[in-house]
Amino acid sequence: MERSLAKLYEAGAALVLGSDSGVQDHFYGFSAHRELALMVEAGISPMDALRTATSRSADRLGFSYSGRLRPGARADFIILEASPLDDIRNTRRITGVYLAGEAIDRNTLVELDLC
């Protein structure tokens, strides 16, 4: 898989990170972090890997209000303890979560009704 991913990246394919939520043995969140790490292991730069999970995914889904921090955007983002550009595994070192610009208590995330 690593070679195939590297070839797609080198060919300029529009790669996006997908959650595949609901798939058996796929743990939303953990799997996204693992997918980012696999992309970097395949030779994708950390910045491009992050774009697959943010702006490129939003663009592919037609979500103009999401995927970037800019005026008028929804402002869903996380604060990290260390830069994922230095080590993509730093995406797991989350210190803050914001949904529509509002800080979310990590302990109450499971209680949110996002639908």
Jmol script that loads the backbone (N, CA, C; Angstrom):
load data "model"
ATOM      1  N   MET A   1       0.813  -1.185   0.000  1.00  0.00           N
ATOM      2  CA  MET A   1       0.000   0.000   0.000  1.00  0.00           C
ATOM      3  C   MET A   1       0.865   1.261   0.000  1.00  0.00           C
ATOM      4  N   GLU A   2       1.960   1.223   0.742  1.00  0.00           N
ATOM      5  CA  GLU A   2       2.833   2.392   0.834  1.00  0.00           C
ATOM      6  C   GLU A   2       3.347   2.807  -0.542  1.00  0.00           C
ATOM      7  N   ARG A   3       3.746   1.837  -1.349  1.00  0.00           N
ATOM      8  CA  ARG A   3       4.244   2.147  -2.699  1.00  0.00           C
ATOM      9  C   ARG A   3       3.146   2.736  -3.564  1.00  0.00           C
ATOM     10  N   SER A   4       1.953   2.170  -3.482  1.00  0.00           N
ATOM     11  CA  SER A   4       0.833   2.679  -4.276  1.00  0.00           C
ATOM     12  C   SER A   4       0.503   4.111  -3.888  1.00  0.00           C
ATOM     13  N   LEU A   5       0.496   4.376  -2.602  1.00  0.00           N
ATOM     14  CA  LEU A   5       0.210   5.721  -2.116  1.00  0.00           C
ATOM     15  C   LEU A   5       1.271   6.705  -2.591  1.00  0.00           C
ATOM     16  N   ALA A   6       2.530   6.298  -2.524  1.00  0.00           N
ATOM     17  CA  ALA A   6       3.627   7.151  -2.986  1.00  0.00           C
ATOM     18  C   ALA A   6       3.484   7.452  -4.474  1.00  0.00           C
ATOM     19  N   LYS A   7       3.116   6.456  -5.258  1.00  0.00           N
ATOM     20  CA  LYS A   7       2.947   6.666  -6.706  1.00  0.00           C
ATOM     21  C   LYS A   7       1.791   7.618  -6.993  1.00  0.00           C
ATOM     22  N   LEU A   8       0.694   7.463  -6.277  1.00  0.00           N
ATOM     23  CA  LEU A   8      -0.443   8.365  -6.461  1.00  0.00           C
ATOM     24  C   LEU A   8      -0.055   9.804  -6.121  1.00  0.00           C
ATOM     25  N   TYR A   9       0.660   9.968  -5.024  1.00  0.00           N
ATOM     26  CA  TYR A   9       1.107  11.294  -4.591  1.00  0.00           C
ATOM     27  C   TYR A   9       2.032  11.915  -5.632  1.00  0.00           C
ATOM     28  N   GLU A  10       3.005  11.142  -6.094  1.00  0.00           N
ATOM     29  CA  GLU A  10       3.958  11.635  -7.093  1.00  0.00           C
ATOM     30  C   GLU A  10       3.269  11.990  -8.403  1.00  0.00           C
ATOM     31  N   ALA A  11       2.171  11.292  -8.716  1.00  0.00           N
ATOM     32  CA  ALA A  11       1.432  11.560  -9.952  1.00  0.00           C
ATOM     33  C   ALA A  11       0.492  12.753  -9.817  1.00  0.00           C
ATOM     34  N   GLY A  12       0.399  13.303  -8.611  1.00  0.00           N
ATOM     35  CA  GLY A  12      -0.450  14.475  -8.406  1.00  0.00           C
ATOM     36  C   GLY A  12      -1.903  14.158  -8.112  1.00  0.00           C
ATOM     37  N   ALA A  13      -2.192  12.928  -7.696  1.00  0.00           N
ATOM     38  CA  ALA A  13      -3.568  12.559  -7.361  1.00  0.00           C
ATOM     39  C   ALA A  13      -4.070  13.412  -6.196  1.00  0.00           C
ATOM     40  N   ALA A  14      -5.349  13.726  -6.214  1.00  0.00           N
ATOM     41  CA  ALA A  14      -5.963  14.518  -5.142  1.00  0.00           C
ATOM     42  C   ALA A  14      -6.308  13.590  -3.978  1.00  0.00           C
ATOM     43  N   LEU A  15      -5.355  13.387  -3.093  1.00  0.00           N
ATOM     44  CA  LEU A  15      -5.549  12.492  -1.957  1.00  0.00           C
ATOM     45  C   LEU A  15      -6.325  13.198  -0.854  1.00  0.00           C
ATOM     46  N   VAL A  16      -7.249  12.477  -0.241  1.00  0.00           N
ATOM     47  CA  VAL A  16      -7.985  13.000   0.907  1.00  0.00           C
ATOM     48  C   VAL A  16      -8.032  11.936   1.993  1.00  0.00           C
ATOM     49  N   LEU A  17      -8.042  12.386   3.225  1.00  0.00           N
ATOM     50  CA  LEU A  17      -8.183  11.475   4.353  1.00  0.00           C
ATOM     51  C   LEU A  17      -9.666  11.208   4.546  1.00  0.00           C
ATOM     52  N   GLY A  18     -10.012   9.948   4.719  1.00  0.00           N
ATOM     53  CA  GLY A  18     -11.411   9.588   4.936  1.00  0.00           C
ATOM     54  C   GLY A  18     -11.577   8.816   6.219  1.00  0.00           C
ATOM     55  N   SER A  19     -12.658   9.089   6.930  1.00  0.00           N
ATOM     56  CA  SER A  19     -12.858   8.430   8.222  1.00  0.00           C
ATOM     57  C   SER A  19     -13.447   7.035   8.083  1.00  0.00           C
ATOM     58  N   ASP A  20     -14.248   6.793   7.053  1.00  0.00           N
ATOM     59  CA  ASP A  20     -14.944   5.510   6.911  1.00  0.00           C
ATOM     60  C   ASP A  20     -15.642   5.132   8.205  1.00  0.00           C
ATOM     61  N   SER A  21     -16.220   6.096   8.872  1.00  0.00           N
ATOM     62  CA  SER A  21     -16.910   5.833  10.136  1.00  0.00           C
ATOM     63  C   SER A  21     -17.977   4.774   9.943  1.00  0.00           C
ATOM     64  N   GLY A  22     -18.114   3.941  10.947  1.00  0.00           N
ATOM     65  CA  GLY A  22     -19.108   2.885  10.892  1.00  0.00           C
ATOM     66  C   GLY A  22     -18.562   1.562  10.411  1.00  0.00           C
ATOM     67  N   VAL A  23     -17.351   1.554   9.896  1.00  0.00           N
ATOM     68  CA  VAL A  23     -16.732   0.320   9.438  1.00  0.00           C
ATOM     69  C   VAL A  23     -16.247  -0.450  10.660  1.00  0.00           C
ATOM     70  N   GLN A  24     -16.504  -1.751  10.683  1.00  0.00           N
ATOM     71  CA  GLN A  24     -16.090  -2.578  11.809  1.00  0.00           C
ATOM     72  C   GLN A  24     -14.576  -2.505  12.006  1.00  0.00           C
ATOM     73  N   ASP A  25     -14.141  -2.452  13.249  1.00  0.00           N
ATOM     74  CA  ASP A  25     -12.729  -2.390  13.632  1.00  0.00           C
ATOM     75  C   ASP A  25     -12.031  -1.121  13.145  1.00  0.00           C
ATOM     76  N   HIS A  26     -12.786  -0.086  12.877  1.00  0.00           N
ATOM     77  CA  HIS A  26     -12.231   1.209  12.472  1.00  0.00           C
ATOM     78  C   HIS A  26     -12.620   2.204  13.560  1.00  0.00           C
ATOM     79  N   PHE A  27     -11.653   2.742  14.242  1.00  0.00           N
ATOM     80  CA  PHE A  27     -11.925   3.613  15.374  1.00  0.00           C
ATOM     81  C   PHE A  27     -11.708   5.059  14.966  1.00  0.00           C
ATOM     82  N   TYR A  28     -12.809   5.775  14.808  1.00  0.00           N
ATOM     83  CA  TYR A  28     -12.772   7.155  14.363  1.00  0.00           C
ATOM     84  C   TYR A  28     -11.832   7.956  15.255  1.00  0.00           C
ATOM     85  N   GLY A  29     -11.004   8.734  14.669  1.00  0.00           N
ATOM     86  CA  GLY A  29     -10.013   9.522  15.403  1.00  0.00           C
ATOM     87  C   GLY A  29      -8.680   8.815  15.392  1.00  0.00           C
ATOM     88  N   PHE A  30      -8.598   7.685  16.072  1.00  0.00           N
ATOM     89  CA  PHE A  30      -7.352   6.922  16.088  1.00  0.00           C
ATOM     90  C   PHE A  30      -6.943   6.568  14.661  1.00  0.00           C
ATOM     91  N   SER A  31      -7.893   6.102  13.871  1.00  0.00           N
ATOM     92  CA  SER A  31      -7.578   5.689  12.502  1.00  0.00           C
ATOM     93  C   SER A  31      -7.132   6.868  11.646  1.00  0.00           C
ATOM     94  N   ALA A  32      -7.689   8.050  11.896  1.00  0.00           N
ATOM     95  CA  ALA A  32      -7.269   9.234  11.140  1.00  0.00           C
ATOM     96  C   ALA A  32      -5.817   9.580  11.454  1.00  0.00           C
ATOM     97  N   HIS A  33      -5.452   9.508  12.723  1.00  0.00           N
ATOM     98  CA  HIS A  33      -4.060   9.775  13.098  1.00  0.00           C
ATOM     99  C   HIS A  33      -3.130   8.746  12.463  1.00  0.00           C
ATOM    100  N   ARG A  34      -3.553   7.508  12.456  1.00  0.00           N
ATOM    101  CA  ARG A  34      -2.733   6.442  11.858  1.00  0.00           C
ATOM    102  C   ARG A  34      -2.603   6.658  10.353  1.00  0.00           C
ATOM    103  N   GLU A  35      -3.687   7.054   9.702  1.00  0.00           N
ATOM    104  CA  GLU A  35      -3.651   7.300   8.262  1.00  0.00           C
ATOM    105  C   GLU A  35      -2.683   8.433   7.929  1.00  0.00           C
ATOM    106  N   LEU A  36      -2.672   9.489   8.727  1.00  0.00           N
ATOM    107  CA  LEU A  36      -1.716  10.580   8.516  1.00  0.00           C
ATOM    108  C   LEU A  36      -0.283  10.068   8.623  1.00  0.00           C
ATOM    109  N   ALA A  37      -0.016   9.248   9.625  1.00  0.00           N
ATOM    110  CA  ALA A  37       1.333   8.692   9.804  1.00  0.00           C
ATOM    111  C   ALA A  37       1.725   7.812   8.624  1.00  0.00           C
ATOM    112  N   LEU A  38       0.789   7.015   8.131  1.00  0.00           N
ATOM    113  CA  LEU A  38       1.079   6.153   6.976  1.00  0.00           C
ATOM    114  C   LEU A  38       1.390   6.984   5.734  1.00  0.00           C
ATOM    115  N   MET A  39       0.691   8.092   5.565  1.00  0.00           N
ATOM    116  CA  MET A  39       0.961   8.971   4.426  1.00  0.00           C
ATOM    117  C   MET A  39       2.392   9.499   4.485  1.00  0.00           C
ATOM    118  N   VAL A  40       2.805   9.953   5.660  1.00  0.00           N
ATOM    119  CA  VAL A  40       4.159  10.488   5.810  1.00  0.00           C
ATOM    120  C   VAL A  40       5.186   9.379   5.607  1.00  0.00           C
ATOM    121  N   GLU A  41       4.916   8.190   6.117  1.00  0.00           N
ATOM    122  CA  GLU A  41       5.819   7.056   5.900  1.00  0.00           C
ATOM    123  C   GLU A  41       5.958   6.729   4.415  1.00  0.00           C
ATOM    124  N   ALA A  42       4.918   7.016   3.640  1.00  0.00           N
ATOM    125  CA  ALA A  42       4.940   6.748   2.199  1.00  0.00           C
ATOM    126  C   ALA A  42       5.661   7.841   1.417  1.00  0.00           C
ATOM    127  N   GLY A  43       6.089   8.911   2.107  1.00  0.00           N
ATOM    128  CA  GLY A  43       6.838   9.961   1.428  1.00  0.00           C
ATOM    129  C   GLY A  43       6.078  11.258   1.222  1.00  0.00           C
ATOM    130  N   ILE A  44       4.854  11.330   1.705  1.00  0.00           N
ATOM    131  CA  ILE A  44       4.074  12.559   1.609  1.00  0.00           C
ATOM    132  C   ILE A  44       4.552  13.506   2.711  1.00  0.00           C
ATOM    133  N   SER A  45       4.724  14.769   2.382  1.00  0.00           N
ATOM    134  CA  SER A  45       5.190  15.725   3.392  1.00  0.00           C
ATOM    135  C   SER A  45       4.133  15.864   4.490  1.00  0.00           C
ATOM    136  N   PRO A  46       4.555  16.177   5.708  1.00  0.00           N
ATOM    137  CA  PRO A  46       3.574  16.381   6.776  1.00  0.00           C
ATOM    138  C   PRO A  46       2.529  17.448   6.419  1.00  0.00           C
ATOM    139  N   MET A  47       2.946  18.532   5.770  1.00  0.00           N
ATOM    140  CA  MET A  47       1.989  19.576   5.394  1.00  0.00           C
ATOM    141  C   MET A  47       0.948  19.045   4.411  1.00  0.00           C
ATOM    142  N   ASP A  48       1.391  18.307   3.399  1.00  0.00           N
ATOM    143  CA  ASP A  48       0.436  17.747   2.447  1.00  0.00           C
ATOM    144  C   ASP A  48      -0.466  16.710   3.104  1.00  0.00           C
ATOM    145  N   ALA A  49       0.074  15.927   4.028  1.00  0.00           N
ATOM    146  CA  ALA A  49      -0.756  14.962   4.754  1.00  0.00           C
ATOM    147  C   ALA A  49      -1.842  15.701   5.535  1.00  0.00           C
ATOM    148  N   LEU A  50      -1.472  16.794   6.203  1.00  0.00           N
ATOM    149  CA  LEU A  50      -2.459  17.579   6.947  1.00  0.00           C
ATOM    150  C   LEU A  50      -3.520  18.161   6.023  1.00  0.00           C
ATOM    151  N   ARG A  51      -3.115  18.572   4.845  1.00  0.00           N
ATOM    152  CA  ARG A  51      -4.090  19.115   3.887  1.00  0.00           C
ATOM    153  C   ARG A  51      -5.111  18.057   3.467  1.00  0.00           C
ATOM    154  N   THR A  52      -4.694  16.772   3.424  1.00  0.00           N
ATOM    155  CA  THR A  52      -5.657  15.722   3.053  1.00  0.00           C
ATOM    156  C   THR A  52      -6.775  15.621   4.079  1.00  0.00           C
ATOM    157  N   ALA A  53      -6.485  16.005   5.312  1.00  0.00           N
ATOM    158  CA  ALA A  53      -7.471  15.912   6.388  1.00  0.00           C
ATOM    159  C   ALA A  53      -8.237  17.214   6.596  1.00  0.00           C
ATOM    160  N   THR A  54      -7.818  18.279   5.939  1.00  0.00           N
ATOM    161  CA  THR A  54      -8.435  19.586   6.172  1.00  0.00           C
ATOM    162  C   THR A  54      -8.972  20.169   4.866  1.00  0.00           C
ATOM    163  N   SER A  55      -8.204  21.014   4.226  1.00  0.00           N
ATOM    164  CA  SER A  55      -8.701  21.751   3.058  1.00  0.00           C
ATOM    165  C   SER A  55      -9.070  20.852   1.884  1.00  0.00           C
ATOM    166  N   ARG A  56      -8.275  19.830   1.601  1.00  0.00           N
ATOM    167  CA  ARG A  56      -8.597  18.970   0.450  1.00  0.00           C
ATOM    168  C   ARG A  56      -9.869  18.168   0.683  1.00  0.00           C
ATOM    169  N   SER A  57     -10.046  17.671   1.889  1.00  0.00           N
ATOM    170  CA  SER A  57     -11.278  16.934   2.192  1.00  0.00           C
ATOM    171  C   SER A  57     -12.488  17.854   2.076  1.00  0.00           C
ATOM    172  N   ALA A  58     -12.383  19.049   2.628  1.00  0.00           N
ATOM    173  CA  ALA A  58     -13.483  20.012   2.547  1.00  0.00           C
ATOM    174  C   ALA A  58     -13.785  20.368   1.097  1.00  0.00           C
ATOM    175  N   ASP A  59     -12.749  20.603   0.308  1.00  0.00           N
ATOM    176  CA  ASP A  59     -12.945  20.936  -1.104  1.00  0.00           C
ATOM    177  C   ASP A  59     -13.656  19.810  -1.844  1.00  0.00           C
ATOM    178  N   ARG A  60     -13.216  18.567  -1.618  1.00  0.00           N
ATOM    179  CA  ARG A  60     -13.805  17.414  -2.303  1.00  0.00           C
ATOM    180  C   ARG A  60     -15.273  17.237  -1.956  1.00  0.00           C
ATOM    181  N   LEU A  61     -15.630  17.576  -0.715  1.00  0.00           N
ATOM    182  CA  LEU A  61     -17.013  17.426  -0.269  1.00  0.00           C
ATOM    183  C   LEU A  61     -17.855  18.667  -0.553  1.00  0.00           C
ATOM    184  N   GLY A  62     -17.218  19.707  -1.097  1.00  0.00           N
ATOM    185  CA  GLY A  62     -17.938  20.935  -1.416  1.00  0.00           C
ATOM    186  C   GLY A  62     -18.271  21.779  -0.196  1.00  0.00           C
ATOM    187  N   PHE A  63     -17.486  21.645   0.869  1.00  0.00           N
ATOM    188  CA  PHE A  63     -17.726  22.389   2.102  1.00  0.00           C
ATOM    189  C   PHE A  63     -16.873  23.653   2.108  1.00  0.00           C
ATOM    190  N   SER A  64     -17.362  24.726   1.518  1.00  0.00           N
ATOM    191  CA  SER A  64     -16.596  25.968   1.442  1.00  0.00           C
ATOM    192  C   SER A  64     -16.427  26.628   2.809  1.00  0.00           C
ATOM    193  N   TYR A  65     -17.252  26.251   3.770  1.00  0.00           N
ATOM    194  CA  TYR A  65     -17.224  26.837   5.105  1.00  0.00           C
ATOM    195  C   TYR A  65     -16.265  26.109   6.046  1.00  0.00           C
ATOM    196  N   SER A  66     -15.576  25.103   5.550  1.00  0.00           N
ATOM    197  CA  SER A  66     -14.784  24.231   6.412  1.00  0.00           C
ATOM    198  C   SER A  66     -13.419  23.954   5.790  1.00  0.00           C
ATOM    199  N   GLY A  67     -12.499  23.447   6.608  1.00  0.00           N
ATOM    200  CA  GLY A  67     -11.209  22.993   6.098  1.00  0.00           C
ATOM    201  C   GLY A  67     -10.080  24.001   6.150  1.00  0.00           C
ATOM    202  N   ARG A  68     -10.406  25.248   6.479  1.00  0.00           N
ATOM    203  CA  ARG A  68      -9.394  26.304   6.541  1.00  0.00           C
ATOM    204  C   ARG A  68      -9.754  27.277   7.660  1.00  0.00           C
ATOM    205  N   LEU A  69      -8.749  27.918   8.211  1.00  0.00           N
ATOM    206  CA  LEU A  69      -9.001  29.004   9.156  1.00  0.00           C
ATOM    207  C   LEU A  69      -8.971  30.299   8.367  1.00  0.00           C
ATOM    208  N   ARG A  70     -10.135  30.915   8.228  1.00  0.00           N
ATOM    209  CA  ARG A  70     -10.249  32.170   7.482  1.00  0.00           C
ATOM    210  C   ARG A  70     -11.565  32.847   7.871  1.00  0.00           C
ATOM    211  N   PRO A  71     -11.680  34.146   7.623  1.00  0.00           N
ATOM    212  CA  PRO A  71     -12.921  34.849   7.952  1.00  0.00           C
ATOM    213  C   PRO A  71     -14.118  34.201   7.253  1.00  0.00           C
ATOM    214  N   GLY A  72     -15.176  33.994   8.003  1.00  0.00           N
ATOM    215  CA  GLY A  72     -16.392  33.411   7.456  1.00  0.00           C
ATOM    216  C   GLY A  72     -16.439  31.894   7.498  1.00  0.00           C
ATOM    217  N   ALA A  73     -15.312  31.257   7.803  1.00  0.00           N
ATOM    218  CA  ALA A  73     -15.290  29.792   7.889  1.00  0.00           C
ATOM    219  C   ALA A  73     -15.818  29.365   9.258  1.00  0.00           C
ATOM    220  N   ARG A  74     -16.128  28.107   9.384  1.00  0.00           N
ATOM    221  CA  ARG A  74     -16.762  27.571  10.586  1.00  0.00           C
ATOM    222  C   ARG A  74     -15.849  27.558  11.816  1.00  0.00           C
ATOM    223  N   ALA A  75     -14.589  27.432  11.668  1.00  0.00           N
ATOM    224  CA  ALA A  75     -13.608  27.423  12.767  1.00  0.00           C
ATOM    225  C   ALA A  75     -13.731  26.200  13.666  1.00  0.00           C
ATOM    226  N   ASP A  76     -13.697  25.018  13.057  1.00  0.00           N
ATOM    227  CA  ASP A  76     -13.528  23.767  13.798  1.00  0.00           C
ATOM    228  C   ASP A  76     -12.038  23.462  13.739  1.00  0.00           C
ATOM    229  N   PHE A  77     -11.384  23.383  14.888  1.00  0.00           N
ATOM    230  CA  PHE A  77      -9.945  23.128  14.879  1.00  0.00           C
ATOM    231  C   PHE A  77      -9.495  22.571  16.220  1.00  0.00           C
ATOM    232  N   ILE A  78      -8.259  22.093  16.233  1.00  0.00           N
ATOM    233  CA  ILE A  78      -7.654  21.581  17.459  1.00  0.00           C
ATOM    234  C   ILE A  78      -6.374  22.362  17.743  1.00  0.00           C
ATOM    235  N   ILE A  79      -5.997  22.406  19.003  1.00  0.00           N
ATOM    236  CA  ILE A  79      -4.730  22.990  19.435  1.00  0.00           C
ATOM    237  C   ILE A  79      -3.831  21.819  19.819  1.00  0.00           C
ATOM    238  N   LEU A  80      -2.616  21.838  19.305  1.00  0.00           N
ATOM    239  CA  LEU A  80      -1.680  20.744  19.562  1.00  0.00           C
ATOM    240  C   LEU A  80      -0.547  21.192  20.470  1.00  0.00           C
ATOM    241  N   GLU A  81      -0.025  20.254  21.220  1.00  0.00           N
ATOM    242  CA  GLU A  81       1.090  20.495  22.132  1.00  0.00           C
ATOM    243  C   GLU A  81       2.397  20.726  21.377  1.00  0.00           C
ATOM    244  N   ALA A  82       2.517  20.142  20.188  1.00  0.00           N
ATOM    245  CA  ALA A  82       3.744  20.255  19.391  1.00  0.00           C
ATOM    246  C   ALA A  82       3.367  20.237  17.912  1.00  0.00           C
ATOM    247  N   SER A  83       4.250  20.723  17.077  1.00  0.00           N
ATOM    248  CA  SER A  83       3.970  20.860  15.648  1.00  0.00           C
ATOM    249  C   SER A  83       3.945  19.519  14.917  1.00  0.00           C
ATOM    250  N   PRO A  84       2.884  19.260  14.161  1.00  0.00           N
ATOM    251  CA  PRO A  84       2.842  18.051  13.340  1.00  0.00           C
ATOM    252  C   PRO A  84       3.760  18.151  12.121  1.00  0.00           C
ATOM    253  N   LEU A  85       4.261  19.343  11.842  1.00  0.00           N
ATOM    254  CA  LEU A  85       5.216  19.482  10.744  1.00  0.00           C
ATOM    255  C   LEU A  85       6.572  18.909  11.136  1.00  0.00           C
ATOM    256  N   ASP A  86       6.854  18.891  12.435  1.00  0.00           N
ATOM    257  CA  ASP A  86       8.088  18.282  12.939  1.00  0.00           C
ATOM    258  C   ASP A  86       7.946  16.769  13.055  1.00  0.00           C
ATOM    259  N   ASP A  87       6.772  16.323  13.467  1.00  0.00           N
ATOM    260  CA  ASP A  87       6.480  14.896  13.620  1.00  0.00           C
ATOM    261  C   ASP A  87       4.969  14.739  13.504  1.00  0.00           C
ATOM    262  N   ILE A  88       4.511  14.081  12.459  1.00  0.00           N
ATOM    263  CA  ILE A  88       3.076  13.968  12.197  1.00  0.00           C
ATOM    264  C   ILE A  88       2.332  13.321  13.361  1.00  0.00           C
ATOM    265  N   ARG A  89       3.037  12.527  14.157  1.00  0.00           N
ATOM    266  CA  ARG A  89       2.388  11.897  15.316  1.00  0.00           C
ATOM    267  C   ARG A  89       1.987  12.914  16.372  1.00  0.00           C
ATOM    268  N   ASN A  90       2.466  14.136  16.237  1.00  0.00           N
ATOM    269  CA  ASN A  90       2.060  15.191  17.167  1.00  0.00           C
ATOM    270  C   ASN A  90       0.588  15.554  17.025  1.00  0.00           C
ATOM    271  N   THR A  91      -0.075  15.100  15.963  1.00  0.00           N
ATOM    272  CA  THR A  91      -1.522  15.332  15.852  1.00  0.00           C
ATOM    273  C   THR A  91      -2.271  14.633  16.979  1.00  0.00           C
ATOM    274  N   ARG A  92      -1.633  13.697  17.631  1.00  0.00           N
ATOM    275  CA  ARG A  92      -2.260  12.969  18.747  1.00  0.00           C
ATOM    276  C   ARG A  92      -2.130  13.724  20.070  1.00  0.00           C
ATOM    277  N   ARG A  93      -1.330  14.774  20.079  1.00  0.00           N
ATOM    278  CA  ARG A  93      -1.053  15.518  21.320  1.00  0.00           C
ATOM    279  C   ARG A  93      -1.976  16.735  21.410  1.00  0.00           C
ATOM    280  N   ILE A  94      -3.251  16.470  21.507  1.00  0.00           N
ATOM    281  CA  ILE A  94      -4.292  17.500  21.471  1.00  0.00           C
ATOM    282  C   ILE A  94      -4.471  18.127  22.851  1.00  0.00           C
ATOM    283  N   THR A  95      -4.413  19.459  22.886  1.00  0.00           N
ATOM    284  CA  THR A  95      -4.628  20.167  24.148  1.00  0.00           C
ATOM    285  C   THR A  95      -5.910  20.992  24.140  1.00  0.00           C
ATOM    286  N   GLY A  96      -6.492  21.208  22.967  1.00  0.00           N
ATOM    287  CA  GLY A  96      -7.732  21.973  22.883  1.00  0.00           C
ATOM    288  C   GLY A  96      -8.537  21.591  21.659  1.00  0.00           C
ATOM    289  N   VAL A  97      -9.859  21.647  21.801  1.00  0.00           N
ATOM    290  CA  VAL A  97     -10.776  21.341  20.704  1.00  0.00           C
ATOM    291  C   VAL A  97     -11.757  22.501  20.587  1.00  0.00           C
ATOM    292  N   TYR A  98     -11.945  22.994  19.364  1.00  0.00           N
ATOM    293  CA  TYR A  98     -12.879  24.088  19.104  1.00  0.00           C
ATOM    294  C   TYR A  98     -13.860  23.658  18.027  1.00  0.00           C
ATOM    295  N   LEU A  99     -15.129  23.909  18.279  1.00  0.00           N
ATOM    296  CA  LEU A  99     -16.194  23.580  17.341  1.00  0.00           C
ATOM    297  C   LEU A  99     -16.971  24.859  17.070  1.00  0.00           C
ATOM    298  N   ALA A 100     -16.983  25.287  15.810  1.00  0.00           N
ATOM    299  CA  ALA A 100     -17.616  26.549  15.417  1.00  0.00           C
ATOM    300  C   ALA A 100     -17.086  27.713  16.264  1.00  0.00           C
ATOM    301  N   GLY A 101     -15.778  27.670  16.539  1.00  0.00           N
ATOM    302  CA  GLY A 101     -15.127  28.747  17.267  1.00  0.00           C
ATOM    303  C   GLY A 101     -15.269  28.695  18.776  1.00  0.00           C
ATOM    304  N   GLU A 102     -16.001  27.726  19.293  1.00  0.00           N
ATOM    305  CA  GLU A 102     -16.218  27.602  20.736  1.00  0.00           C
ATOM    306  C   GLU A 102     -15.360  26.485  21.313  1.00  0.00           C
ATOM    307  N   ALA A 103     -14.691  26.774  22.436  1.00  0.00           N
ATOM    308  CA  ALA A 103     -13.894  25.747  23.111  1.00  0.00           C
ATOM    309  C   ALA A 103     -14.813  24.651  23.629  1.00  0.00           C
ATOM    310  N   ILE A 104     -14.393  23.410  23.430  1.00  0.00           N
ATOM    311  CA  ILE A 104     -15.166  22.249  23.862  1.00  0.00           C
ATOM    312  C   ILE A 104     -14.398  21.528  24.965  1.00  0.00           C
ATOM    313  N   ASP A 105     -15.098  21.190  26.022  1.00  0.00           N
ATOM    314  CA  ASP A 105     -14.499  20.403  27.095  1.00  0.00           C
ATOM    315  C   ASP A 105     -14.318  18.985  26.581  1.00  0.00           C
ATOM    316  N   ARG A 106     -13.078  18.523  26.541  1.00  0.00           N
ATOM    317  CA  ARG A 106     -12.789  17.181  26.007  1.00  0.00           C
ATOM    318  C   ARG A 106     -13.588  16.098  26.716  1.00  0.00           C
ATOM    319  N   ASN A 107     -13.884  16.290  27.975  1.00  0.00           N
ATOM    320  CA  ASN A 107     -14.616  15.280  28.736  1.00  0.00           C
ATOM    321  C   ASN A 107     -16.081  15.175  28.329  1.00  0.00           C
ATOM    322  N   THR A 108     -16.603  16.196  27.633  1.00  0.00           N
ATOM    323  CA  THR A 108     -18.012  16.160  27.232  1.00  0.00           C
ATOM    324  C   THR A 108     -18.193  15.912  25.738  1.00  0.00           C
ATOM    325  N   LEU A 109     -17.124  15.628  25.012  1.00  0.00           N
ATOM    326  CA  LEU A 109     -17.241  15.412  23.566  1.00  0.00           C
ATOM    327  C   LEU A 109     -18.236  14.316  23.223  1.00  0.00           C
ATOM    328  N   VAL A 110     -18.261  13.239  23.976  1.00  0.00           N
ATOM    329  CA  VAL A 110     -19.166  12.130  23.669  1.00  0.00           C
ATOM    330  C   VAL A 110     -20.624  12.516  23.852  1.00  0.00           C
ATOM    331  N   GLU A 111     -20.898  13.585  24.581  1.00  0.00           N
ATOM    332  CA  GLU A 111     -22.268  14.019  24.821  1.00  0.00           C
ATOM    333  C   GLU A 111     -22.804  14.941  23.727  1.00  0.00           C
ATOM    334  N   LEU A 112     -21.944  15.434  22.849  1.00  0.00           N
ATOM    335  CA  LEU A 112     -22.373  16.386  21.827  1.00  0.00           C
ATOM    336  C   LEU A 112     -23.279  15.735  20.799  1.00  0.00           C
ATOM    337  N   ASP A 113     -24.319  16.445  20.414  1.00  0.00           N
ATOM    338  CA  ASP A 113     -25.197  16.011  19.332  1.00  0.00           C
ATOM    339  C   ASP A 113     -24.795  16.823  18.108  1.00  0.00           C
ATOM    340  N   LEU A 114     -23.970  16.236  17.244  1.00  0.00           N
ATOM    341  CA  LEU A 114     -23.423  16.961  16.097  1.00  0.00           C
ATOM    342  C   LEU A 114     -24.288  16.841  14.856  1.00  0.00           C
ATOM    343  N   CYS A 115     -25.378  16.119  14.933  1.00  0.00           N
ATOM    344  CA  CYS A 115     -26.237  15.922  13.751  1.00  0.00           C
ATOM    345  C   CYS A 115     -27.425  16.843  13.780  1.00  0.00           C
TER     346      CYS A 115
END
end "model"
wireframe off; spacefill off
backbone 0.3
color backbone group
